[in-house]
């Protein structure tokens, strides 16, 4: 099961690279914020259809959840605007490796302290080495 989830996550990462490639040209044509809005509009419509047909009807309302759990709704558009602005200037590979470096760094901190209700996973030497390799990739792609 874990291998399947890892493969799904890798496929999702590939999808983000495609999204970044689409956002750059779209942002150049319609503007960065309109591109971001259109991506989220299409995503919201698709999510609504998926909810309509596949979501259990007795699931708890998101209005009853702590407000901090909805911060992703703020962070998502910021991420997409960054993609839209950065990709035409520094390219998809550099943008995605930079995003990955930030994600891994912050993920290590979140795991280490068990933030947001996640399980504690201490930062160890293997995780630090992995982060160093990602930062090295960032520098290599920047110099290439």
PyMOL CGO cylinders between C-alpha atoms (Angstrom):
from pymol import cmd
from pymol.cgo import CYLINDER

trace = [
    CYLINDER, 0.00, 0.00, 0.00, 2.82, 2.40, 0.87, 0.3, 1, 1, 1, 1, 1, 1,
    CYLINDER, 2.82, 2.40, 0.87, 4.44, 1.86, -2.56, 0.3, 1, 1, 1, 1, 1, 1,
    CYLINDER, 4.44, 1.86, -2.56, 1.15, 2.68, -4.29, 0.3, 1, 1, 1, 1, 1, 1,
    CYLINDER, 1.15, 2.68, -4.29, 0.83, 5.89, -2.28, 0.3, 1, 1, 1, 1, 1, 1,
    CYLINDER, 0.83, 5.89, -2.28, 4.42, 6.85, -3.11, 0.3, 1, 1, 1, 1, 1, 1,
    CYLINDER, 4.42, 6.85, -3.11, 3.73, 6.29, -6.82, 0.3, 1, 1, 1, 1, 1, 1,
    CYLINDER, 3.73, 6.29, -6.82, 0.55, 8.37, -6.57, 0.3, 1, 1, 1, 1, 1, 1,
    CYLINDER, 0.55, 8.37, -6.57, 2.49, 11.19, -4.89, 0.3, 1, 1, 1, 1, 1, 1,
    CYLINDER, 2.49, 11.19, -4.89, 5.15, 11.07, -7.61, 0.3, 1, 1, 1, 1, 1, 1,
    CYLINDER, 5.15, 11.07, -7.61, 2.41, 11.21, -10.25, 0.3, 1, 1, 1, 1, 1, 1,
    CYLINDER, 2.41, 11.21, -10.25, 0.87, 14.16, -8.42, 0.3, 1, 1, 1, 1, 1, 1,
    CYLINDER, 0.87, 14.16, -8.42, 4.23, 15.91, -8.51, 0.3, 1, 1, 1, 1, 1, 1,
    CYLINDER, 4.23, 15.91, -8.51, 4.40, 15.31, -12.25, 0.3, 1, 1, 1, 1, 1, 1,
    CYLINDER, 4.40, 15.31, -12.25, 0.97, 16.87, -12.53, 0.3, 1, 1, 1, 1, 1, 1,
    CYLINDER, 0.97, 16.87, -12.53, 2.20, 19.96, -10.68, 0.3, 1, 1, 1, 1, 1, 1,
    CYLINDER, 2.20, 19.96, -10.68, 5.00, 20.34, -13.22, 0.3, 1, 1, 1, 1, 1, 1,
    CYLINDER, 5.00, 20.34, -13.22, 2.45, 20.19, -16.03, 0.3, 1, 1, 1, 1, 1, 1,
    CYLINDER, 2.45, 20.19, -16.03, 0.29, 22.73, -14.17, 0.3, 1, 1, 1, 1, 1, 1,
    CYLINDER, 0.29, 22.73, -14.17, 3.30, 25.03, -13.84, 0.3, 1, 1, 1, 1, 1, 1,
    CYLINDER, 3.30, 25.03, -13.84, 3.97, 24.68, -17.57, 0.3, 1, 1, 1, 1, 1, 1,
    CYLINDER, 3.97, 24.68, -17.57, 0.38, 25.63, -18.35, 0.3, 1, 1, 1, 1, 1, 1,
    CYLINDER, 0.38, 25.63, -18.35, 0.25, 28.54, -15.92, 0.3, 1, 1, 1, 1, 1, 1,
    CYLINDER, 0.25, 28.54, -15.92, 3.22, 30.42, -17.36, 0.3, 1, 1, 1, 1, 1, 1,
    CYLINDER, 3.22, 30.42, -17.36, 1.74, 30.92, -20.83, 0.3, 1, 1, 1, 1, 1, 1,
    CYLINDER, 1.74, 30.92, -20.83, -1.76, 31.43, -19.44, 0.3, 1, 1, 1, 1, 1, 1,
    CYLINDER, -1.76, 31.43, -19.44, -0.48, 34.12, -17.08, 0.3, 1, 1, 1, 1, 1, 1,
    CYLINDER, -0.48, 34.12, -17.08, 1.30, 35.84, -19.96, 0.3, 1, 1, 1, 1, 1, 1,
    CYLINDER, 1.30, 35.84, -19.96, -1.95, 35.96, -21.92, 0.3, 1, 1, 1, 1, 1, 1,
    CYLINDER, -1.95, 35.96, -21.92, -4.56, 36.82, -19.28, 0.3, 1, 1, 1, 1, 1, 1,
    CYLINDER, -4.56, 36.82, -19.28, -2.50, 38.06, -16.33, 0.3, 1, 1, 1, 1, 1, 1,
    CYLINDER, -2.50, 38.06, -16.33, -1.09, 36.21, -13.36, 0.3, 1, 1, 1, 1, 1, 1,
    CYLINDER, -1.09, 36.21, -13.36, -4.07, 36.65, -11.04, 0.3, 1, 1, 1, 1, 1, 1,
    CYLINDER, -4.07, 36.65, -11.04, -6.63, 35.76, -13.72, 0.3, 1, 1, 1, 1, 1, 1,
    CYLINDER, -6.63, 35.76, -13.72, -4.63, 32.63, -14.53, 0.3, 1, 1, 1, 1, 1, 1,
    CYLINDER, -4.63, 32.63, -14.53, -4.64, 31.68, -10.86, 0.3, 1, 1, 1, 1, 1, 1,
    CYLINDER, -4.64, 31.68, -10.86, -8.37, 32.35, -10.61, 0.3, 1, 1, 1, 1, 1, 1,
    CYLINDER, -8.37, 32.35, -10.61, -9.11, 30.25, -13.69, 0.3, 1, 1, 1, 1, 1, 1,
    CYLINDER, -9.11, 30.25, -13.69, -7.09, 27.29, -12.38, 0.3, 1, 1, 1, 1, 1, 1,
    CYLINDER, -7.09, 27.29, -12.38, -8.90, 27.41, -9.04, 0.3, 1, 1, 1, 1, 1, 1,
    CYLINDER, -8.90, 27.41, -9.04, -12.27, 27.91, -10.74, 0.3, 1, 1, 1, 1, 1, 1,
    CYLINDER, -12.27, 27.91, -10.74, -11.83, 24.79, -12.86, 0.3, 1, 1, 1, 1, 1, 1,
    CYLINDER, -11.83, 24.79, -12.86, -10.52, 22.90, -9.82, 0.3, 1, 1, 1, 1, 1, 1,
    CYLINDER, -10.52, 22.90, -9.82, -13.46, 24.01, -7.70, 0.3, 1, 1, 1, 1, 1, 1,
    CYLINDER, -13.46, 24.01, -7.70, -15.95, 22.92, -10.36, 0.3, 1, 1, 1, 1, 1, 1,
    CYLINDER, -15.95, 22.92, -10.36, -14.30, 19.51, -10.67, 0.3, 1, 1, 1, 1, 1, 1,
    CYLINDER, -14.30, 19.51, -10.67, -14.15, 19.09, -6.90, 0.3, 1, 1, 1, 1, 1, 1,
    CYLINDER, -14.15, 19.09, -6.90, -17.84, 20.01, -6.66, 0.3, 1, 1, 1, 1, 1, 1,
    CYLINDER, -17.84, 20.01, -6.66, -18.74, 17.31, -9.17, 0.3, 1, 1, 1, 1, 1, 1,
    CYLINDER, -18.74, 17.31, -9.17, -16.61, 14.74, -7.35, 0.3, 1, 1, 1, 1, 1, 1,
    CYLINDER, -16.61, 14.74, -7.35, -18.25, 15.70, -4.04, 0.3, 1, 1, 1, 1, 1, 1,
    CYLINDER, -18.25, 15.70, -4.04, -21.68, 15.48, -5.60, 0.3, 1, 1, 1, 1, 1, 1,
    CYLINDER, -21.68, 15.48, -5.60, -21.18, 11.90, -6.73, 0.3, 1, 1, 1, 1, 1, 1,
    CYLINDER, -21.18, 11.90, -6.73, -18.61, 10.43, -4.34, 0.3, 1, 1, 1, 1, 1, 1,
    CYLINDER, -18.61, 10.43, -4.34, -18.66, 12.28, -1.00, 0.3, 1, 1, 1, 1, 1, 1,
    CYLINDER, -18.66, 12.28, -1.00, -20.58, 10.71, 1.86, 0.3, 1, 1, 1, 1, 1, 1,
    CYLINDER, -20.58, 10.71, 1.86, -23.68, 12.72, 2.67, 0.3, 1, 1, 1, 1, 1, 1,
    CYLINDER, -23.68, 12.72, 2.67, -23.18, 12.42, 6.41, 0.3, 1, 1, 1, 1, 1, 1,
    CYLINDER, -23.18, 12.42, 6.41, -19.67, 13.88, 6.54, 0.3, 1, 1, 1, 1, 1, 1,
    CYLINDER, -19.67, 13.88, 6.54, -19.12, 16.71, 9.07, 0.3, 1, 1, 1, 1, 1, 1,
    CYLINDER, -19.12, 16.71, 9.07, -19.42, 20.26, 7.83, 0.3, 1, 1, 1, 1, 1, 1,
    CYLINDER, -19.42, 20.26, 7.83, -16.20, 22.12, 7.25, 0.3, 1, 1, 1, 1, 1, 1,
    CYLINDER, -16.20, 22.12, 7.25, -17.83, 25.05, 9.06, 0.3, 1, 1, 1, 1, 1, 1,
    CYLINDER, -17.83, 25.05, 9.06, -17.47, 23.08, 12.29, 0.3, 1, 1, 1, 1, 1, 1,
    CYLINDER, -17.47, 23.08, 12.29, -13.71, 22.63, 11.81, 0.3, 1, 1, 1, 1, 1, 1,
    CYLINDER, -13.71, 22.63, 11.81, -11.09, 24.88, 13.43, 0.3, 1, 1, 1, 1, 1, 1,
    CYLINDER, -11.09, 24.88, 13.43, -10.49, 27.91, 11.20, 0.3, 1, 1, 1, 1, 1, 1,
    CYLINDER, -10.49, 27.91, 11.20, -6.73, 27.30, 11.00, 0.3, 1, 1, 1, 1, 1, 1,
    CYLINDER, -6.73, 27.30, 11.00, -7.41, 24.10, 9.04, 0.3, 1, 1, 1, 1, 1, 1,
    CYLINDER, -7.41, 24.10, 9.04, -8.70, 26.22, 6.16, 0.3, 1, 1, 1, 1, 1, 1,
    CYLINDER, -8.70, 26.22, 6.16, -5.42, 28.14, 5.76, 0.3, 1, 1, 1, 1, 1, 1,
    CYLINDER, -5.42, 28.14, 5.76, -4.61, 25.98, 2.75, 0.3, 1, 1, 1, 1, 1, 1,
    CYLINDER, -4.61, 25.98, 2.75, -7.23, 28.03, 0.96, 0.3, 1, 1, 1, 1, 1, 1,
    CYLINDER, -7.23, 28.03, 0.96, -4.92, 31.02, 1.39, 0.3, 1, 1, 1, 1, 1, 1,
    CYLINDER, -4.92, 31.02, 1.39, -1.66, 29.19, 0.76, 0.3, 1, 1, 1, 1, 1, 1,
    CYLINDER, -1.66, 29.19, 0.76, -2.86, 27.47, -2.44, 0.3, 1, 1, 1, 1, 1, 1,
    CYLINDER, -2.86, 27.47, -2.44, -3.44, 30.63, -4.49, 0.3, 1, 1, 1, 1, 1, 1,
    CYLINDER, -3.44, 30.63, -4.49, -0.16, 32.13, -3.24, 0.3, 1, 1, 1, 1, 1, 1,
    CYLINDER, -0.16, 32.13, -3.24, 1.63, 29.00, -4.46, 0.3, 1, 1, 1, 1, 1, 1,
    CYLINDER, 1.63, 29.00, -4.46, -0.09, 29.16, -7.85, 0.3, 1, 1, 1, 1, 1, 1,
    CYLINDER, -0.09, 29.16, -7.85, 0.69, 32.87, -8.29, 0.3, 1, 1, 1, 1, 1, 1,
    CYLINDER, 0.69, 32.87, -8.29, 4.35, 32.11, -7.50, 0.3, 1, 1, 1, 1, 1, 1,
    CYLINDER, 4.35, 32.11, -7.50, 4.32, 29.36, -10.15, 0.3, 1, 1, 1, 1, 1, 1,
    CYLINDER, 4.32, 29.36, -10.15, 2.68, 31.66, -12.68, 0.3, 1, 1, 1, 1, 1, 1,
    CYLINDER, 2.68, 31.66, -12.68, 5.22, 34.44, -12.14, 0.3, 1, 1, 1, 1, 1, 1,
    CYLINDER, 5.22, 34.44, -12.14, 8.36, 32.30, -11.74, 0.3, 1, 1, 1, 1, 1, 1,
    CYLINDER, 8.36, 32.30, -11.74, 8.02, 29.73, -14.53, 0.3, 1, 1, 1, 1, 1, 1,
    CYLINDER, 8.02, 29.73, -14.53, 8.39, 32.11, -17.49, 0.3, 1, 1, 1, 1, 1, 1,
    CYLINDER, 8.39, 32.11, -17.49, 11.48, 33.66, -15.89, 0.3, 1, 1, 1, 1, 1, 1,
    CYLINDER, 11.48, 33.66, -15.89, 13.40, 30.76, -14.33, 0.3, 1, 1, 1, 1, 1, 1,
    CYLINDER, 13.40, 30.76, -14.33, 11.79, 27.74, -16.03, 0.3, 1, 1, 1, 1, 1, 1,
    CYLINDER, 11.79, 27.74, -16.03, 9.77, 24.80, -14.77, 0.3, 1, 1, 1, 1, 1, 1,
    CYLINDER, 9.77, 24.80, -14.77, 12.70, 22.71, -13.48, 0.3, 1, 1, 1, 1, 1, 1,
    CYLINDER, 12.70, 22.71, -13.48, 14.19, 25.52, -11.40, 0.3, 1, 1, 1, 1, 1, 1,
    CYLINDER, 14.19, 25.52, -11.40, 10.77, 26.53, -10.08, 0.3, 1, 1, 1, 1, 1, 1,
    CYLINDER, 10.77, 26.53, -10.08, 9.80, 22.99, -9.10, 0.3, 1, 1, 1, 1, 1, 1,
    CYLINDER, 9.80, 22.99, -9.10, 13.15, 22.20, -7.45, 0.3, 1, 1, 1, 1, 1, 1,
    CYLINDER, 13.15, 22.20, -7.45, 12.90, 25.46, -5.49, 0.3, 1, 1, 1, 1, 1, 1,
    CYLINDER, 12.90, 25.46, -5.49, 9.35, 24.57, -4.46, 0.3, 1, 1, 1, 1, 1, 1,
    CYLINDER, 9.35, 24.57, -4.46, 10.54, 21.08, -3.51, 0.3, 1, 1, 1, 1, 1, 1,
    CYLINDER, 10.54, 21.08, -3.51, 13.40, 22.44, -1.40, 0.3, 1, 1, 1, 1, 1, 1,
    CYLINDER, 13.40, 22.44, -1.40, 10.98, 24.66, 0.50, 0.3, 1, 1, 1, 1, 1, 1,
    CYLINDER, 10.98, 24.66, 0.50, 8.48, 21.84, 0.91, 0.3, 1, 1, 1, 1, 1, 1,
    CYLINDER, 8.48, 21.84, 0.91, 11.04, 19.38, 2.23, 0.3, 1, 1, 1, 1, 1, 1,
    CYLINDER, 11.04, 19.38, 2.23, 12.57, 21.90, 4.63, 0.3, 1, 1, 1, 1, 1, 1,
    CYLINDER, 12.57, 21.90, 4.63, 9.21, 22.91, 6.10, 0.3, 1, 1, 1, 1, 1, 1,
    CYLINDER, 9.21, 22.91, 6.10, 7.98, 19.30, 6.10, 0.3, 1, 1, 1, 1, 1, 1,
    CYLINDER, 7.98, 19.30, 6.10, 10.96, 18.23, 8.19, 0.3, 1, 1, 1, 1, 1, 1,
    CYLINDER, 10.96, 18.23, 8.19, 10.15, 20.93, 10.74, 0.3, 1, 1, 1, 1, 1, 1,
    CYLINDER, 10.15, 20.93, 10.74, 6.44, 20.01, 10.79, 0.3, 1, 1, 1, 1, 1, 1,
    CYLINDER, 6.44, 20.01, 10.79, 7.23, 16.30, 11.18, 0.3, 1, 1, 1, 1, 1, 1,
    CYLINDER, 7.23, 16.30, 11.18, 9.87, 16.93, 13.84, 0.3, 1, 1, 1, 1, 1, 1,
    CYLINDER, 9.87, 16.93, 13.84, 7.53, 18.89, 16.07, 0.3, 1, 1, 1, 1, 1, 1,
    CYLINDER, 7.53, 18.89, 16.07, 4.34, 17.06, 15.12, 0.3, 1, 1, 1, 1, 1, 1,
    CYLINDER, 4.34, 17.06, 15.12, 2.65, 20.30, 14.09, 0.3, 1, 1, 1, 1, 1, 1,
    CYLINDER, 2.65, 20.30, 14.09, -0.97, 20.42, 12.88, 0.3, 1, 1, 1, 1, 1, 1,
    CYLINDER, -0.97, 20.42, 12.88, -1.74, 17.13, 14.61, 0.3, 1, 1, 1, 1, 1, 1,
    CYLINDER, -1.74, 17.13, 14.61, 0.70, 15.06, 12.54, 0.3, 1, 1, 1, 1, 1, 1,
    CYLINDER, 0.70, 15.06, 12.54, 2.74, 12.21, 13.97, 0.3, 1, 1, 1, 1, 1, 1,
    CYLINDER, 2.74, 12.21, 13.97, 6.18, 13.06, 15.38, 0.3, 1, 1, 1, 1, 1, 1,
    CYLINDER, 6.18, 13.06, 15.38, 8.99, 12.03, 13.04, 0.3, 1, 1, 1, 1, 1, 1,
    CYLINDER, 8.99, 12.03, 13.04, 12.32, 13.25, 14.34, 0.3, 1, 1, 1, 1, 1, 1,
    CYLINDER, 12.32, 13.25, 14.34, 14.81, 14.91, 12.00, 0.3, 1, 1, 1, 1, 1, 1,
    CYLINDER, 14.81, 14.91, 12.00, 17.70, 12.49, 11.60, 0.3, 1, 1, 1, 1, 1, 1,
    CYLINDER, 17.70, 12.49, 11.60, 20.87, 12.46, 9.54, 0.3, 1, 1, 1, 1, 1, 1,
    CYLINDER, 20.87, 12.46, 9.54, 19.21, 10.69, 6.58, 0.3, 1, 1, 1, 1, 1, 1,
    CYLINDER, 19.21, 10.69, 6.58, 16.55, 13.40, 6.33, 0.3, 1, 1, 1, 1, 1, 1,
    CYLINDER, 16.55, 13.40, 6.33, 19.18, 16.15, 6.55, 0.3, 1, 1, 1, 1, 1, 1,
    CYLINDER, 19.18, 16.15, 6.55, 21.23, 14.45, 3.81, 0.3, 1, 1, 1, 1, 1, 1,
    CYLINDER, 21.23, 14.45, 3.81, 18.12, 14.25, 1.62, 0.3, 1, 1, 1, 1, 1, 1,
    CYLINDER, 18.12, 14.25, 1.62, 17.55, 17.99, 2.10, 0.3, 1, 1, 1, 1, 1, 1,
    CYLINDER, 17.55, 17.99, 2.10, 21.21, 18.70, 1.28, 0.3, 1, 1, 1, 1, 1, 1,
    CYLINDER, 21.21, 18.70, 1.28, 20.86, 16.72, -1.97, 0.3, 1, 1, 1, 1, 1, 1,
    CYLINDER, 20.86, 16.72, -1.97, 17.76, 18.71, -2.93, 0.3, 1, 1, 1, 1, 1, 1,
    CYLINDER, 17.76, 18.71, -2.93, 19.58, 21.98, -2.23, 0.3, 1, 1, 1, 1, 1, 1,
    CYLINDER, 19.58, 21.98, -2.23, 22.52, 20.68, -4.28, 0.3, 1, 1, 1, 1, 1, 1,
    CYLINDER, 22.52, 20.68, -4.28, 20.10, 19.93, -7.14, 0.3, 1, 1, 1, 1, 1, 1,
    CYLINDER, 20.10, 19.93, -7.14, 18.78, 23.48, -6.85, 0.3, 1, 1, 1, 1, 1, 1,
    CYLINDER, 18.78, 23.48, -6.85, 22.30, 24.90, -7.26, 0.3, 1, 1, 1, 1, 1, 1,
    CYLINDER, 22.30, 24.90, -7.26, 23.18, 22.51, -10.09, 0.3, 1, 1, 1, 1, 1, 1,
    CYLINDER, 23.18, 22.51, -10.09, 20.06, 23.35, -12.08, 0.3, 1, 1, 1, 1, 1, 1,
    CYLINDER, 20.06, 23.35, -12.08, 20.65, 27.07, -11.44, 0.3, 1, 1, 1, 1, 1, 1,
    CYLINDER, 20.65, 27.07, -11.44, 24.21, 26.79, -12.78, 0.3, 1, 1, 1, 1, 1, 1,
    CYLINDER, 24.21, 26.79, -12.78, 23.21, 24.56, -15.72, 0.3, 1, 1, 1, 1, 1, 1,
]
cmd.load_cgo(trace, "trace")
